[in-house]
Amino acid sequence: MSDPIKHECGIAMIRLLKPLKYYQEKYDNPLYGFNKLFLLMEKQHNRGQDGAGIGAVKIGVRPGKNYIFRERNPKQNGLAAIFRDQFKDYNDKVKRGIIHPEFIDTVKDNFNYAAELLIGHLRYGTSGSYDKNACHPFARKSTWPARNLMLVGNFNITNSEELNQRLIEKGIHPVFSTDTQAVLEAIAYHLDIEHAEIYRNLRDEGYCGEDILRMMNERLSPVRIVSNAAKDWDGGYTIAGAIGNGDAFVLRDAHGIRPCFYIKNDEIVAFASERVALMTIFEAKQEDVKEVKPGHIFVVKCDGTCCEKPYREQGEQKACTFERIYFSRGNDPEIYAERKALGEALCPQVYESINKDFKNAVFSYIPNTAEIAYYGMLHGLRMIRRNAVKDELLKLSREGKVITPEQIESLVMENWPREEKIAHKDIKLRTFISKEKDRMQLASHVYDITYGVVEPNDVLVCLDDSIVRGTTLKQQILRILSRTNPKKIVIASTAPQIRYPDCYGIDMSEIGKFIAFQATIKLLRQSGNGELLKEVYRLCIAQREKPAAEMQNYVKMLYDGFTEDQITQKISEMVYPHNIDWSGEVQIVYQTIKDLHKAIPTCSGDWYFTGNYPTPGGYAVLNNAYINFYENKEGRSY
């Protein structure tokens, strides 16, 4: 992605279904669950580098001993630091004779994460601070085991202010920090209500002491609690929760916007944001990994019994297409095939962009996320060339002409697509460089290029997965590629034009920063229709106080007056780098919406391309985003 955007967090949950002694005897590893949690999180490190956190609940601990634990680290190497410290603590205690691995009770009593229930989170921040308090798990503590709650999530809730206001109306004092805190408070409120009601009933029935704890575990219903808490949530989310009594749950939004997968066997239930992480860590087949259904909650009770039930009405499936284009690891079998299909779908446009001349074209990609799509593009281009050769041979045959060795050499053996690796990523740009000028100077050296493979008469085609703001493309990528001195540079995006903000997990809420939006504004003003900007603003202001469910997408009016090709042409002009020696042509090629859905049939969420949001909150965010743009206000629009 030429314009880095912050995106989806990663979650992990592991629930051991056997006593810890079972794993020590079978795998010679008393930390089987903890090791699996580390590996499951490490295989999803692509999903977040702004901190990490883990939590654990020990089941069956006698009163008087700690049973719930949490550790968080806000640093970029937070994941490694957390597990390094915990493994050091364990090994030190083994050396000192406090822990004897063959005696599982010494492990469980003296190591915090020798637990049956483990959760983990990788944070990729889209808002708020970057200190420890922003890292999951978020926790709510109580002396009652079943009132303790820890949450990790991959989500954005668009109406968290409304949810907090409802809690205030109930007499609660919520802390306004993030939507995670709002979700925690909402679930905790209904957890308290259910706990109190069950407790009163048990007391009236004559139960006391540890019998109350035991019966509380039987009667507490995470399904009922979450159903009451989440009925009005608007957004995209996957949330995993651990209750202090040992109950665990994972829920997914009604439209399946955010992903969640799980694997279950006789030994373990494990959840993750990405299927391939589960396949790798548990050596499972693709068909062994299931998806949590949209609008459903998967519950693992403290006794190990499992169920998956709806907690709200399921909506139309609108899984985020950016998961397939960019975010998730590409070694997932479905995602690998879909990314190749995205690259191949661009071939007709790319073929036209080189004037159907393979002899004077070089094909490459911008590392590293576009690599798989690049293989698909190469396959498609080769098929175009094969069909051209086939048609020419058939033509010669129909004409009764003898094919000479020279014709075979020129027709069959030459003019195949030339693939080269032009850009090599060398260093990572550090975010502590705050001055824009200094950062851009450093960024110009992030990539090394291959010299000597592009000729002055060549068209250089580079595949990218998406173009968001266009700034990196203009100020870095195109300047770097121009050093190869081609006559033309084509940047082909596997994603369509990004026209609208996202509010379900991706940090793309400022519409004024999108290059497609900027190009449209320029076209409007050049065509004398600049007054439409004010009209759309007036319409957005007029509906600002309406319920989100009654809002319309008036921003579409700005785009309706132009074709995709007109906007793309303007983008090509706008990203052309200034103050360089090169004077060749730049052309941008975008994926079409139709080809996007054909290549990715498993995901239909396309609101950032089309403006068709899956929830009312999306339209409210878009409305705010345009108002902020028109009033020249920066910052997130939700």
VEXDREN-2710 file (C-alpha; in Angstrom, 1 decimal):
% VEXDREN-2710
k/r/px/py/pz
1/MET/0.0/0.0/0.0
2/SER/1.7/3.2/-1.1
3/ASP/-0.2/5.2/1.5
4/PRO/0.1/3.4/4.8
5/ILE/-3.1/3.4/6.8
6/LYS/-3.7/2.1/10.2
7/HIS/-6.1/-0.8/10.4
8/GLU/-7.4/-3.8/12.0
9/CYS/-6.3/-5.1/15.4
10/GLY/-5.8/-8.8/16.1
11/ILE/-7.3/-11.0/18.7
12/ALA/-6.6/-14.4/20.1
13/MET/-8.3/-16.6/22.6
14/ILE/-7.5/-20.1/23.8
15/ARG/-9.6/-22.2/26.1
16/LEU/-8.1/-25.5/27.2
17/LEU/-10.8/-28.2/27.5
18/LYS/-8.7/-30.6/29.6
19/PRO/-7.0/-30.2/32.9
20/LEU/-3.4/-28.7/32.7
21/LYS/-2.0/-32.1/33.8
22/TYR/-3.3/-33.6/30.5
23/TYR/-1.1/-31.3/28.4
24/GLN/1.9/-31.9/30.6
25/GLU/1.5/-35.7/30.2
26/LYS/0.7/-35.7/26.4
27/TYR/2.9/-32.8/25.2
28/ASP/5.5/-32.7/28.0
29/ASN/4.6/-29.0/28.3
30/PRO/2.7/-27.5/31.3
31/LEU/2.6/-24.2/29.4
32/TYR/0.9/-25.7/26.3
33/GLY/-1.9/-23.1/26.2
34/PHE/0.4/-20.2/26.9
35/ASN/2.8/-21.3/24.2
36/LYS/-0.1/-21.6/21.7
37/LEU/-1.3/-18.1/22.7
38/PHE/2.1/-16.6/21.9
39/LEU/2.3/-18.4/18.6
40/LEU/-1.2/-17.4/17.6
41/MET/-0.4/-13.8/18.4
42/GLU/3.0/-13.9/16.7
43/LYS/1.3/-15.2/13.5
44/GLN/-1.0/-12.2/13.5
45/HIS/1.7/-9.5/14.3
46/ASN/0.9/-8.0/10.9
47/ARG/-2.3/-6.7/12.5
48/GLY/-0.8/-4.4/15.1
49/GLN/2.4/-2.9/16.2
50/ASP/1.1/-0.2/18.6
51/GLY/1.1/-2.4/21.7
52/ALA/0.0/-5.8/22.9
53/GLY/-1.7/-7.3/25.9
54/ILE/-2.6/-10.7/27.3
55/GLY/-5.0/-11.9/30.0
56/ALA/-5.7/-15.2/31.8
57/VAL/-8.3/-16.7/34.1
58/LYS/-7.5/-19.8/36.1
59/ILE/-10.5/-22.1/36.7
60/GLY/-11.2/-23.9/39.9
61/VAL/-8.9/-21.8/42.1
62/ARG/-9.8/-21.9/45.8
63/PRO/-10.9/-18.7/47.5
64/GLY/-8.0/-16.7/48.8
65/LYS/-5.7/-17.1/45.7
66/ASN/-5.4/-15.0/42.6
67/TYR/-7.1/-16.3/39.6
68/ILE/-7.2/-13.5/37.0
69/PHE/-4.2/-11.8/35.4
70/ARG/-3.4/-9.1/32.9
71/GLU/-0.3/-7.8/31.2
72/ARG/0.0/-5.0/28.7
73/ASN/2.9/-3.2/26.8
74/PRO/2.4/-0.2/24.6
75/LYS/5.7/-0.4/22.7
76/GLN/6.2/-1.5/19.2
77/ASN/7.9/-4.7/20.4
78/GLY/5.3/-5.1/23.1
79/LEU/4.3/-8.7/22.0
80/ALA/7.9/-10.0/22.3
81/ALA/8.5/-8.1/25.5
82/ILE/5.4/-9.5/27.3
83/PHE/6.2/-13.1/26.5
84/ARG/9.9/-12.7/27.1
85/ASP/9.3/-11.4/30.6
86/GLN/6.8/-14.1/31.4
87/PHE/9.0/-16.9/30.1
88/LYS/11.9/-15.5/32.1
89/ASP/9.7/-15.5/35.2
90/TYR/8.7/-19.1/34.6
91/ASN/12.3/-20.3/34.0
92/ASP/13.6/-18.4/37.0
93/LYS/11.1/-20.1/39.3
94/VAL/12.0/-23.5/37.8
95/LYS/15.7/-22.8/38.6
96/ARG/14.9/-21.7/42.1
97/GLY/12.8/-24.9/42.7
98/ILE/9.5/-23.0/43.1
99/ILE/8.1/-24.6/40.1
100/HIS/8.5/-28.3/39.2
101/PRO/7.1/-28.8/35.7
102/GLU/6.3/-32.5/36.4
103/PHE/4.1/-31.4/39.3
104/ILE/1.4/-29.4/37.6
105/ASP/0.0/-27.8/40.9
106/THR/3.3/-26.0/41.4
107/VAL/3.1/-24.6/37.9
108/LYS/-0.5/-23.4/38.3
109/ASP/0.1/-22.0/41.7
110/ASN/3.2/-20.1/40.9
111/PHE/2.9/-19.0/37.2
112/ASN/0.3/-16.4/36.4
113/TYR/-0.4/-17.7/32.9
114/ALA/-0.6/-21.4/33.7
115/ALA/-4.4/-21.0/33.1
116/GLU/-7.2/-22.7/31.2
117/LEU/-8.5/-19.5/29.7
118/LEU/-6.1/-17.1/27.8
119/ILE/-6.8/-14.0/25.7
120/GLY/-4.5/-11.8/23.7
121/HIS/-4.6/-8.6/21.7
122/LEU/-2.4/-6.8/19.1
123/ARG/-3.2/-3.1/18.9
124/TYR/-3.1/-1.0/15.8
125/GLY/-4.3/2.3/17.1
126/THR/-6.8/4.4/15.2
127/SER/-7.5/6.8/18.0
128/GLY/-6.7/7.8/21.5
129/SER/-3.3/7.7/23.2
130/TYR/-0.5/5.2/22.7
131/ASP/0.2/4.5/26.3
132/LYS/-0.4/1.4/28.4
133/ASN/-4.0/2.4/29.2
134/ALA/-4.9/2.2/25.5
135/CYS/-3.9/-1.4/25.2
136/HIS/-6.3/-4.3/25.6
137/PRO/-7.4/-6.3/27.5
138/PHE/-9.6/-3.7/29.1
139/ALA/-10.6/-4.9/32.5
140/ARG/-13.3/-4.4/35.2
141/LYS/-12.4/-5.7/38.6
142/SER/-14.6/-7.0/41.5
143/THR/-14.3/-9.2/44.5
144/TRP/-17.1/-11.3/43.0
145/PRO/-15.5/-13.7/40.5
146/ALA/-18.3/-13.6/38.0
147/ARG/-18.3/-9.7/38.0
148/ASN/-14.7/-9.6/36.8
149/LEU/-14.5/-8.9/33.1
150/MET/-11.7/-8.6/30.5
151/LEU/-12.3/-7.6/26.9
152/VAL/-10.2/-7.6/23.7
153/GLY/-11.5/-6.5/20.4
154/ASN/-11.0/-5.6/16.8
155/PHE/-13.6/-3.0/16.2
156/ASN/-15.0/0.6/16.1
157/ILE/-18.3/1.5/17.5
158/THR/-19.8/4.5/15.7
159/ASN/-22.3/5.5/18.4
160/SER/-20.2/5.1/21.6
161/GLU/-21.3/8.6/22.8
162/GLU/-24.9/7.5/22.6
163/LEU/-24.2/4.3/24.5
164/ASN/-22.4/6.3/27.3
165/GLN/-25.3/8.7/27.5
166/ARG/-27.7/5.8/28.1
167/LEU/-25.4/4.5/30.9
168/ILE/-25.5/8.0/32.5
169/GLU/-29.3/7.9/32.3
170/LYS/-29.2/4.7/34.3
171/GLY/-27.2/6.4/37.1
172/ILE/-23.7/5.1/36.0
173/HIS/-20.6/7.2/35.8
174/PRO/-18.8/5.9/32.7
175/VAL/-15.3/7.1/31.8
176/PHE/-15.2/8.7/28.3
177/SER/-12.0/7.3/26.8
178/THR/-12.6/4.9/23.9
179/ASP/-15.3/2.9/22.3
180/THR/-13.7/-0.1/24.0
181/GLN/-14.4/1.4/27.4
182/ALA/-18.0/2.1/26.3
183/VAL/-18.5/-1.6/25.3
184/LEU/-16.8/-2.8/28.6
185/GLU/-19.1/-0.6/30.7
186/ALA/-22.2/-1.7/28.8
187/ILE/-21.5/-5.4/29.2
188/ALA/-20.4/-4.9/32.8
189/TYR/-23.7/-3.2/33.6
190/HIS/-25.8/-6.0/32.3
191/LEU/-23.4/-8.5/33.9
192/ASP/-24.0/-6.8/37.3
193/ILE/-27.7/-6.9/36.8
194/GLU/-27.8/-10.6/36.0
195/HIS/-25.3/-11.4/38.8
196/ALA/-27.4/-9.5/41.4
197/GLU/-30.6/-11.2/40.3
198/ILE/-29.1/-14.7/40.4
199/TYR/-27.5/-14.0/43.7
200/ARG/-30.8/-12.9/45.3
201/ASN/-32.6/-16.0/43.9
202/LEU/-29.8/-18.3/45.2
203/ARG/-29.9/-16.7/48.6
204/ASP/-33.7/-17.0/48.7
205/GLU/-33.4/-20.7/47.8
206/GLY/-31.1/-21.3/50.8
207/TYR/-27.7/-21.5/49.1
208/CYS/-24.6/-20.1/50.8
209/GLY/-20.8/-20.1/50.7
210/GLU/-19.1/-21.9/47.8
211/ASP/-22.4/-23.4/46.7
212/ILE/-23.4/-19.9/45.6
213/LEU/-20.2/-19.7/43.5
214/ARG/-21.0/-23.1/41.9
215/MET/-24.6/-22.3/41.2
216/MET/-23.7/-18.8/39.9
217/ASN/-21.4/-20.4/37.3
218/GLU/-24.3/-22.7/36.1
219/ARG/-26.9/-19.9/35.8
220/LEU/-24.9/-17.0/34.5
221/SER/-25.7/-16.6/30.8
222/PRO/-23.2/-14.6/28.6
223/VAL/-25.6/-14.9/25.7
224/ARG/-28.3/-13.1/27.7
225/ILE/-25.9/-10.5/29.0
226/VAL/-24.5/-9.7/25.6
227/SER/-27.9/-9.7/24.0
228/ASN/-29.0/-7.0/26.4
229/ALA/-25.8/-5.0/26.1
230/ALA/-25.3/-5.0/22.3
231/LYS/-28.8/-4.5/20.9
232/ASP/-28.0/-0.9/19.9
233/TRP/-24.4/-1.1/19.0
234/ASP/-23.6/0.3/15.6
235/GLY/-20.2/-0.6/14.0
236/GLY/-18.0/-3.4/12.9
237/TYR/-16.6/-5.6/15.6
238/THR/-15.2/-8.8/16.9
239/ILE/-15.0/-8.9/20.7
240/ALA/-13.7/-11.6/23.0
241/GLY/-14.4/-11.6/26.7
242/ALA/-13.2/-13.5/29.7
243/ILE/-15.3/-13.5/32.9
244/GLY/-13.6/-14.1/36.2
245/ASN/-15.7/-17.3/36.8
246/GLY/-14.1/-18.9/33.7
247/ASP/-16.8/-18.2/31.2
248/ALA/-15.6/-17.0/27.8
249/PHE/-17.3/-15.5/24.8
250/VAL/-16.6/-14.2/21.4
251/LEU/-19.1/-12.2/19.4
252/ARG/-19.2/-10.7/15.9
253/ASP/-21.1/-7.8/14.5
254/ALA/-24.4/-8.4/12.7
255/HIS/-23.0/-7.8/9.2
256/GLY/-19.8/-9.8/9.7
257/ILE/-17.7/-6.7/8.9
258/ARG/-14.8/-7.7/11.1
259/PRO/-13.4/-11.3/10.8
260/CYS/-13.3/-14.0/13.4
261/PHE/-12.4/-17.7/13.0
262/TYR/-12.2/-20.6/15.4
263/ILE/-11.1/-24.2/15.7
264/LYS/-12.5/-26.7/18.2
265/ASN/-11.5/-30.3/19.1
266/ASP/-11.5/-32.4/22.2
267/GLU/-8.5/-30.5/23.7
268/ILE/-9.0/-26.9/22.8
269/VAL/-11.2/-24.1/21.5
270/ALA/-9.2/-21.3/19.9
271/PHE/-10.2/-18.1/18.2
272/ALA/-8.3/-15.7/16.0
273/SER/-8.8/-12.8/13.6
274/GLU/-7.2/-14.8/10.8
275/ARG/-8.0/-18.4/9.7
276/VAL/-4.4/-19.2/8.5
277/ALA/-3.0/-18.4/12.0
278/LEU/-5.2/-21.2/13.4
279/MET/-4.3/-23.5/10.5
280/THR/-0.6/-23.0/11.1
281/ILE/-0.5/-23.2/14.9
282/PHE/-2.8/-26.2/15.2
283/GLU/-1.7/-27.9/12.0
284/ALA/-5.3/-27.9/10.9
285/LYS/-6.9/-28.2/7.5
286/GLN/-8.9/-25.4/6.0
287/GLU/-12.2/-27.2/6.6
288/ASP/-11.3/-27.6/10.3
289/VAL/-11.4/-23.8/10.8
290/LYS/-14.9/-22.3/11.1
291/GLU/-16.1/-18.7/11.1
292/VAL/-18.1/-17.2/13.9
293/LYS/-21.4/-16.4/12.3
294/PRO/-22.4/-12.7/12.0
295/GLY/-24.7/-11.6/14.8
296/HIS/-23.7/-14.6/16.9
297/ILE/-21.9/-15.2/20.1
298/PHE/-19.8/-18.3/20.8
299/VAL/-19.8/-19.1/24.5
300/VAL/-17.5/-21.5/26.3
301/LYS/-18.8/-22.0/29.8
302/CYS/-16.5/-22.5/32.8
303/ASP/-17.2/-26.3/32.6
304/GLY/-16.1/-26.4/29.0
305/THR/-19.5/-26.8/27.3
306/CYS/-19.8/-24.7/24.1
307/CYS/-22.6/-23.1/22.2
308/GLU/-23.0/-20.6/19.4
309/LYS/-26.2/-18.6/19.4
310/PRO/-27.6/-15.4/17.9
311/TYR/-27.5/-12.4/20.2
312/ARG/-29.1/-9.9/17.6
313/GLU/-30.7/-10.1/14.2
314/GLN/-28.2/-11.0/11.5
315/GLY/-27.9/-8.4/8.7
316/GLU/-26.7/-8.5/5.2
317/GLN/-23.2/-10.0/4.9
318/LYS/-20.8/-7.1/4.4
319/ALA/-17.4/-8.4/5.2
320/CYS/-14.6/-5.9/4.8
321/THR/-12.9/-6.3/1.4
322/PHE/-9.7/-4.6/2.6
323/GLU/-9.1/-7.8/4.7
324/ARG/-8.6/-9.6/1.4
325/ILE/-6.9/-6.8/-0.5
326/TYR/-4.4/-5.8/2.1
327/PHE/-4.7/-6.6/5.9
328/SER/-4.8/-10.4/6.3
329/ARG/-1.9/-12.6/5.7
330/GLY/-1.8/-13.8/2.1
331/ASN/-1.0/-17.4/2.8
332/ASP/-4.7/-18.1/3.6
333/PRO/-5.8/-20.3/0.7
334/GLU/-8.8/-18.2/-0.2
335/ILE/-7.1/-14.9/0.2
336/TYR/-4.1/-16.0/-1.9
337/ALA/-6.5/-17.0/-4.8
338/GLU/-8.5/-13.8/-4.4
339/ARG/-5.4/-11.5/-4.5
340/LYS/-4.2/-13.3/-7.7
341/ALA/-7.6/-12.7/-9.2
342/LEU/-7.4/-9.0/-8.3
343/GLY/-4.2/-8.7/-10.2
344/GLU/-5.5/-10.7/-13.2
345/ALA/-8.6/-8.6/-13.4
346/LEU/-6.5/-5.5/-14.1
347/CYS/-4.9/-7.0/-17.2
348/PRO/-7.2/-5.6/-19.9
349/GLN/-6.6/-2.1/-18.6
350/VAL/-2.9/-2.6/-18.1
351/TYR/-2.6/-4.1/-21.7
352/GLU/-4.2/-0.9/-23.1
353/SER/-1.9/1.3/-21.0
354/ILE/1.2/-0.2/-22.6
355/ASN/-0.4/0.2/-26.1
356/LYS/-0.5/-3.6/-26.4
357/ASP/3.3/-3.6/-26.7
358/PHE/4.9/-6.2/-24.5
359/LYS/8.3/-5.7/-26.2
360/ASN/8.6/-2.3/-24.6
361/ALA/7.1/-2.9/-21.2
362/VAL/8.4/-4.0/-17.8
363/PHE/6.1/-5.2/-15.1
364/SER/6.9/-5.0/-11.4
365/TYR/5.2/-4.3/-8.0
366/ILE/5.7/-2.0/-5.0
367/PRO/6.7/-4.3/-2.1
368/ASN/5.5/-6.1/-0.4
369/THR/1.7/-6.5/0.0
370/ALA/1.0/-6.4/-3.8
371/GLU/3.3/-9.3/-4.5
372/ILE/0.6/-12.0/-4.7
373/ALA/-1.6/-9.9/-6.9
374/TYR/1.4/-9.3/-9.1
375/TYR/1.6/-13.1/-9.8
376/GLY/-2.0/-12.9/-10.8
377/MET/-1.4/-10.0/-13.1
378/LEU/1.6/-11.8/-14.8
379/HIS/-0.6/-14.9/-15.3
380/GLY/-3.2/-12.8/-17.0
381/LEU/-0.8/-10.9/-19.2
382/ARG/0.8/-14.2/-20.3
383/MET/-2.7/-15.5/-21.2
384/ILE/-3.2/-12.4/-23.3
385/ARG/0.1/-13.0/-25.1
386/ARG/-0.7/-16.8/-25.6
387/ASN/-4.1/-16.0/-27.1
388/ALA/-2.4/-13.4/-29.4
389/VAL/0.1/-16.0/-30.6
390/LYS/-2.6/-18.6/-31.0
391/ASP/-4.7/-16.3/-33.1
392/GLU/-1.8/-15.4/-35.3
393/LEU/-0.8/-19.0/-35.9
394/LEU/-4.4/-19.9/-36.7
395/LYS/-4.6/-17.0/-39.2
396/LEU/-1.4/-18.2/-40.9
397/SER/-2.8/-21.7/-41.0
398/ARG/-6.1/-20.6/-42.5
399/GLU/-4.2/-18.7/-45.2
400/GLY/-2.2/-21.9/-46.0
401/LYS/1.2/-20.2/-45.3
402/VAL/4.2/-22.1/-44.2
403/ILE/5.5/-20.9/-40.8
404/THR/9.2/-20.3/-41.0
405/PRO/11.7/-20.7/-38.1
406/GLU/12.2/-16.9/-38.2
407/GLN/8.4/-16.4/-37.7
408/ILE/8.4/-18.9/-34.8
409/GLU/11.3/-17.0/-33.2
410/SER/9.7/-13.6/-33.5
411/LEU/6.1/-14.6/-33.0
412/VAL/6.3/-17.4/-30.4
413/MET/9.5/-16.9/-28.6
414/GLU/9.7/-13.1/-28.2
415/ASN/7.5/-10.3/-26.8
416/TRP/6.5/-12.1/-23.6
417/PRO/5.8/-10.0/-20.5
418/ARG/9.0/-9.0/-18.9
419/GLU/8.9/-9.2/-15.1
420/GLU/11.5/-7.5/-12.9
421/LYS/11.8/-6.5/-9.3
422/ILE/12.4/-2.8/-9.5
423/ALA/11.8/-1.6/-5.9
424/HIS/13.5/-3.1/-2.9
425/LYS/12.4/-2.1/0.5
426/ASP/15.5/-1.3/2.5
427/ILE/14.7/0.4/5.8
428/LYS/11.6/1.2/7.9
429/LEU/10.6/4.8/8.3
430/ARG/10.6/5.7/12.0
431/THR/7.6/7.7/13.2
432/PHE/9.6/9.6/15.7
433/ILE/10.8/11.9/12.9
434/SER/8.2/14.6/13.3
435/LYS/9.2/17.3/10.7
436/GLU/7.4/16.6/7.4
437/LYS/10.4/17.7/5.3
438/ASP/12.9/15.5/7.2
439/ARG/10.5/12.6/7.1
440/MET/10.0/12.9/3.3
441/GLN/13.8/13.1/2.7
442/LEU/14.3/10.0/4.7
443/ALA/11.4/8.2/3.0
444/SER/12.9/8.8/-0.4
445/HIS/15.5/6.3/0.6
446/VAL/13.2/3.7/2.0
447/TYR/13.4/1.9/-1.4
448/ASP/16.4/0.9/-3.4
449/ILE/15.8/0.4/-7.1
450/THR/17.2/-2.0/-9.7
451/TYR/19.1/-0.1/-12.3
452/GLY/19.8/-1.2/-15.9
453/VAL/16.7/-3.3/-16.6
454/VAL/14.4/-0.5/-17.8
455/GLU/15.1/1.1/-21.2
456/PRO/14.2/4.7/-22.2
457/ASN/11.5/3.4/-24.6
458/ASP/9.9/1.1/-22.0
459/VAL/6.7/1.6/-20.1
460/LEU/7.2/0.6/-16.4
461/VAL/4.1/-0.9/-14.9
462/CYS/4.1/-1.2/-11.1
463/LEU/1.2/-2.9/-9.2
464/ASP/0.1/-1.5/-5.9
465/ASP/-2.7/-2.8/-3.7
466/SER/-4.4/0.5/-3.1
467/ILE/-4.0/4.3/-3.4
468/VAL/-5.5/6.2/-0.6
469/ARG/-4.2/9.8/-0.2
470/GLY/-1.7/9.8/-3.1
471/THR/1.0/11.7/-1.0
472/THR/3.4/8.8/-0.7
473/LEU/2.9/8.0/-4.4
474/LYS/3.7/11.6/-5.5
475/GLN/6.4/12.4/-3.0
476/GLN/8.2/9.1/-2.8
477/ILE/7.2/6.2/-5.0
478/LEU/7.0/8.0/-8.4
479/ARG/10.2/9.9/-7.7
480/ILE/12.0/6.7/-6.9
481/LEU/10.6/4.8/-10.0
482/SER/11.4/7.8/-12.3
483/ARG/15.1/7.1/-11.6
484/THR/14.9/4.2/-14.0
485/ASN/14.1/6.7/-16.7
486/PRO/11.2/5.0/-18.6
487/LYS/9.1/6.8/-21.1
488/LYS/6.0/6.2/-19.0
489/ILE/5.1/4.9/-15.5
490/VAL/1.8/3.1/-14.9
491/ILE/0.6/2.5/-11.4
492/ALA/-2.1/-0.1/-11.3
493/SER/-4.2/-0.4/-8.1
494/THR/-5.9/-3.7/-7.2
495/ALA/-8.5/-1.6/-5.2
496/PRO/-10.9/0.8/-6.8
497/GLN/-10.9/4.5/-6.0
498/ILE/-11.3/5.2/-2.3
499/ARG/-14.0/7.8/-2.1
500/TYR/-15.6/7.6/1.3
501/PRO/-14.4/7.3/4.9
502/ASP/-14.4/4.2/6.9
503/CYS/-15.6/3.9/10.5
504/TYR/-15.5/0.2/11.2
505/GLY/-11.8/-0.3/12.0
506/ILE/-9.7/1.3/9.3
507/ASP/-8.3/4.7/10.0
508/MET/-9.7/6.5/7.0
509/SER/-12.2/9.0/8.3
510/GLU/-11.0/12.3/6.8
511/ILE/-12.6/12.5/3.4
512/GLY/-10.6/15.6/2.4
513/LYS/-7.4/13.6/2.4
514/PHE/-8.5/11.1/-0.2
515/ILE/-6.9/11.7/-3.6
516/ALA/-10.1/10.6/-5.4
517/PHE/-12.1/13.2/-3.5
518/GLN/-9.5/15.9/-4.1
519/ALA/-9.6/15.1/-7.8
520/THR/-13.3/15.4/-7.9
521/ILE/-13.2/18.8/-6.2
522/LYS/-10.8/20.0/-8.8
523/LEU/-13.0/18.8/-11.6
524/LEU/-16.0/20.5/-10.1
525/ARG/-14.3/23.8/-9.8
526/GLN/-12.7/23.5/-13.3
527/SER/-16.1/22.8/-14.8
528/GLY/-17.7/25.7/-13.0
529/ASN/-19.8/23.6/-10.6
530/GLY/-18.0/24.6/-7.4
531/GLU/-21.3/25.8/-5.9
532/LEU/-22.3/22.1/-5.6
533/LEU/-19.8/21.8/-2.7
534/LYS/-21.8/24.4/-0.8
535/GLU/-25.1/22.7/-1.6
536/VAL/-23.9/19.4/-0.4
537/TYR/-22.7/21.1/2.8
538/ARG/-26.1/22.7/3.3
539/LEU/-27.8/19.3/2.9
540/CYS/-25.4/17.6/5.4
541/ILE/-25.9/20.4/7.9
542/ALA/-29.7/20.0/7.5
543/GLN/-29.6/16.3/8.4
544/ARG/-26.9/16.5/11.1
545/GLU/-29.4/16.3/14.0
546/LYS/-31.5/13.5/12.4
547/PRO/-31.2/9.9/13.7
548/ALA/-28.5/8.1/11.8
549/ALA/-31.0/5.7/10.3
550/GLU/-32.7/8.7/8.5
551/MET/-29.5/10.1/6.9
552/GLN/-28.6/10.0/3.2
553/ASN/-25.3/10.0/1.3
554/TYR/-25.4/13.5/-0.3
555/VAL/-21.6/13.3/-1.0
556/LYS/-22.4/11.0/-3.9
557/MET/-23.8/14.1/-5.7
558/LEU/-20.2/15.4/-6.1
559/TYR/-19.1/12.2/-7.9
560/ASP/-22.2/11.7/-10.0
561/GLY/-21.1/14.4/-12.5
562/PHE/-18.0/12.6/-13.6
563/THR/-17.0/9.2/-15.0
564/GLU/-14.4/7.0/-13.2
565/ASP/-12.0/7.6/-16.1
566/GLN/-12.3/11.4/-15.7
567/ILE/-11.5/11.2/-12.0
568/THR/-8.7/8.7/-12.6
569/GLN/-7.2/11.0/-15.3
570/LYS/-7.2/13.9/-12.9
571/ILE/-5.6/11.8/-10.2
572/SER/-2.8/10.9/-12.7
573/GLU/-2.2/14.6/-13.2
574/MET/-2.2/15.4/-9.4
575/VAL/0.3/12.7/-8.4
576/TYR/2.9/13.7/-11.0
577/PRO/6.1/14.5/-9.0
578/HIS/7.5/18.0/-9.3
579/ASN/11.1/19.2/-9.4
580/ILE/12.6/16.0/-10.9
581/ASP/14.7/15.6/-14.1
582/TRP/12.3/12.9/-15.5
583/SER/9.6/14.2/-17.9
584/GLY/7.8/11.0/-18.9
585/GLU/4.1/10.2/-18.6
586/VAL/2.2/9.0/-15.5
587/GLN/-1.0/7.0/-15.7
588/ILE/-3.0/5.5/-12.9
589/VAL/-5.2/2.4/-13.4
590/TYR/-7.8/1.5/-10.9
591/GLN/-9.7/-1.8/-10.3
592/THR/-13.4/-1.6/-11.2
593/ILE/-16.1/-2.3/-8.6
594/LYS/-17.5/-5.0/-10.8
595/ASP/-14.1/-6.8/-11.1
596/LEU/-13.5/-6.3/-7.4
597/HIS/-16.6/-8.3/-6.5
598/LYS/-15.9/-10.9/-9.1
599/ALA/-12.3/-11.4/-7.7
600/ILE/-13.5/-11.4/-4.1
601/PRO/-16.8/-13.2/-4.0
602/THR/-16.5/-14.0/-0.2
603/CYS/-16.6/-10.3/0.8
604/SER/-19.1/-7.7/-0.3
605/GLY/-18.2/-4.8/2.0
606/ASP/-17.3/-1.9/-0.3
607/TRP/-18.6/1.3/1.4
608/TYR/-15.2/3.1/1.1
609/PHE/-15.5/2.7/-2.7
610/THR/-19.3/3.0/-3.2
611/GLY/-20.6/4.9/-0.2
612/ASN/-23.1/2.1/0.5
613/TYR/-22.6/1.7/4.3
614/PRO/-23.9/-1.4/6.1
615/THR/-25.0/0.4/9.2
616/PRO/-26.7/3.8/9.8
617/GLY/-23.6/4.9/11.8
618/GLY/-21.6/4.9/8.6
619/TYR/-23.8/7.6/7.0
620/ALA/-23.5/9.7/10.2
621/VAL/-19.8/9.4/10.0
622/LEU/-19.8/10.4/6.3
623/ASN/-22.0/13.4/7.0
624/ASN/-19.6/14.6/9.8
625/ALA/-16.6/13.9/7.6
626/TYR/-17.9/16.2/4.8
627/ILE/-18.9/18.9/7.3
628/ASN/-15.4/18.8/8.8
629/PHE/-13.9/19.0/5.3
630/TYR/-16.0/22.0/4.3
631/GLU/-15.3/23.8/7.5
632/ASN/-11.6/23.0/7.2
633/LYS/-11.5/21.0/10.4
634/GLU/-9.0/18.2/10.8
635/GLY/-9.4/15.0/12.9
636/ARG/-11.5/11.9/13.0
637/SER/-15.2/12.3/12.2
638/TYR/-16.5/9.9/14.8
END
